[in-house]
Amino acid sequence: MKTLKKSGLSKEEIIQAYREVLRGRRLDERLWQLTRIGKTSFNISGQGAEVAQVAMAMAFEHEKDYFLPYYRDMTACLVWGMTSKDILLGSFGKEDDPSSHGRMMPNHYGSKEHNIVAFSSTVSTQMVLATGVAYSAQLEKSDFVTLTTTGEGSANQGEVQEAMNFAGVKKLPLIFVIENNEYAISVPIEEQYAGENMSSRAVGYGFEGVTVDGNDFTEVYLTFKKAVEDARKGLGPKLIELKVSRLTSHSADDDHNVYRSKEEIEEMKKHDPLDEMQKQLIAEKYLTQEELDKMDEEVRDEINKATDEAEAMPDPVASSLLDEVYAK
């Protein structure tokens, strides 16, 4: 694993990156709690991918670039500008939810204010939309870059191949990401695809693909930094496969203990990327254990406050059901 110093980021930026990783984990844990006590209906977790998502998102210019995420990308959306309260408003289905005003399932992230384009429940359709967003940059001679993500199971959908083919032909400023956690709900990778790495598919569409260890913050950040620079220069798209873990079941409606062995789950949790980043921060003298504990307390307080505020917000009213659905 590369040292954090090799990322080229300042000490303050490294510490902020860890805070985002921690915030993503603690907020995800809160969303699980809310489903279990019946206050919300659903959650799809990104636990195990937070380090990769923070490093990825930090490589972009959030005021200018566009993000078309998938349902596990809550932590990346936080880095892009959404708040803990924004996420919780969506989970509670409140009227002020920036993603859909409480009209979509939870984990369907979107924010016009932050250039995050909302997506449908049909997996990987965001990839085709992303080619349109990226094509507009090319047509308008703008230098913004588009990022779009999906999981390795969803990456086998036909829309993904169409999107990559079009992006390769047009040399679009578009970065495709496959967050490979090795399970498509309950289907392991050996039953999903035959190749060694999914990144190798990029060659067939005329651009580069790379596979990166999602637990290595510096490696992920530098890979995306280079990809963004190249895209902004007009050098075309890139496919980045992030090897990450899925520490939880597929969703709140699933139990991975049915199809994963106890030994596999325990071994995976031994290498929790949050714990690994904490060890790295201490070893490289960015933070002490006392400072890490204090930050954890601050983040928990933030999420407690955001939870209370979001839960107290008004629900949508029936008369507004078709608002924002049809153009006036």
C-alpha positions, -999 to +999 in steps of 0.1 A: +000+000+000+014+034-009+019+060+018-006+088+022+022+113+016+027+101-019-008+113-028+006+148-029-023+160-007-017+183+023-020+170+058-053+189+061-067+173+030-057+138+042-074+144+075-105+157+058-105+127+035-105+104+065-133+124+081-154+118+049-146+081+051-157+080+088-188+101+081-198+077+053-195+047+076-213+062+106-241+075+084-245+041+067-247+025+101-274+050+111-294+042+080-293+005+089-305+013+124-334+032+111-346+003+089-343-021+117-365-001+141-391+005+114-385+043+109-374+039+073-381+013+046-349+003+029-311+007+027-283-005+003-250-002+020-216+010+008-197-002+038-163-015+026-161+010-003-158+043+016-120+047+012-122+041-026-152+064-030-136+093-011-103+090-030-122+088-063-144+118-056-116+140-044-100+139-078-128+160-094-138+196-095-173+194-078-184+229-089-179+220-125-178+182-131-209+159-132-215+127-112-240+100-122-237+075-093-252+042-084-270+031-053-239+023-032-222+057-037-235+076-007-200+084+006-189+097-028-221+119-029-211+133+005-177+143-008-194+158-039-214+182-017-245+165-003-249+166+035-258+139+060-292+156+064-297+154+026-292+117+027-315+112+057-342+133+041-342+108+013-343+078+036-372+093+056-390+102+023-394+138+032-406+167+010-372+185+012-353+155+000-330+169-027-329+137-047-367+133-054-387+152-028-395+119-011-408+103-043-381+077-049-367+048-029-338+056-005-303+054-020-313+071-053-290+100-050-293+133-069-287+169-063-291+196-090-272+220-068-242+197-068-242+184-104-253+149-092-277+134-117-304+112-102-309+077-116-336+050-119-340+017-102-331-001-134-295-008-129-268+008-151-291+031-170-271+060-156-242+049-178-261+057-210-272+090-195-236+098-187-226+096-223-251+122-231-238+145-203-202+140-215-212+145-251-227+179-242-193+190-228-178+180-261-204+198-282-203+229-261-165+229-260-166+229-222-139+212-201-160+195-175-156+158-169-183+133-162-180+104-137-204+074-137-203+043-115-219+009-112-213-025-096-197-055-113-230-073-116-247-044-132-217-039-155-229-069-175-261-051-186-263-042-223-266-005-216-231-005-202-216-019-234-236+006-255-224+035-234-188+025-235-189+019-273-204+054-279-179+070-255-150+053-272-162+063-307-167+100-297-137+101-273-158+116-246-145+132-214-161+104-194-148+081-166-165+048-162-161+031-128-170-005-118-169-010-081-162-047-079-172-062-045-173-097-060-211-103-054-240-094-076-266-097-048-258-134-041-240-143-073-201-146-069-178-133-096-169-167-110-205-170-121-207-135-135-179-131-160-150-152-174-122-126-176-097-119-149-104-082-146-135-063-159-112-033-168-099-053-197-132-048-215-122-012-222-097-023-249-126-035-271-141+000-270-109+018-279-097+032-246-077+023-215-089+002-185-072-002-152-078-022-120-070-006-086-070-019-050-099+001-035-083-001+000-053+019-012-063+055-008-032+070-025-033+046-055-070+053-061-066+090-058-036+092-082-053+069-107-084+092-108-063+124-108-045+112-140-078+100-156-095+134-149-065+153-163-064+132-195-102+135-200-100+173-195-073+174-222-096+157-247-078+123-245-111+104-242-127+080-217-113+055-192-126+025-174-114+021-138-123-010-118-121-006-081-116-038-061-136-032-029-154-052-002-191-055+006-191-058+044-228-061+047-256-080+030-267-067-005-295-046+011-317-044+041-339-071+025-311-096+021-290-119+044-255-127+030-251-154+057-272-176+034-247-176+006-214-165+021-194-187+046-188-174+081-150-177+075-153-156+043-172-128+061-148-129+091-117-127+069-131-098+050-139-078+081-103-083+093-093-060+064-120-033+069-107-003+049-118+021+077-096+003+102-067+000+077-068+038+071-069+045+108-037+024+112-021+042+083-029+076+097-014+067+131+017+050+116+024+080+093+018+104+122-012+123+107-034+116+138-032+100+172-057+075+185-071+102+208-076+125+178-093+097+159-116+090+188-125+127+191-133+129+154-155+099+157-175+115+185-179+147+165-191+128+135-216+108+156-229+141+171-233+155+136-253+125+124-275+125+155-284+161+149-290+155+112-312+125+120-334+145+144-337+174+120-345+153+090-371+132+109-389+164+120-393+177+084-427+176+067-438+146+046-449+152+009-486+159+005-507+140-019-517+171-039-480+175-049-476+140-063-472+150-099-451+181-092-417+180-110-429+150-130-444+167-161-430+198-177-453+229-175 
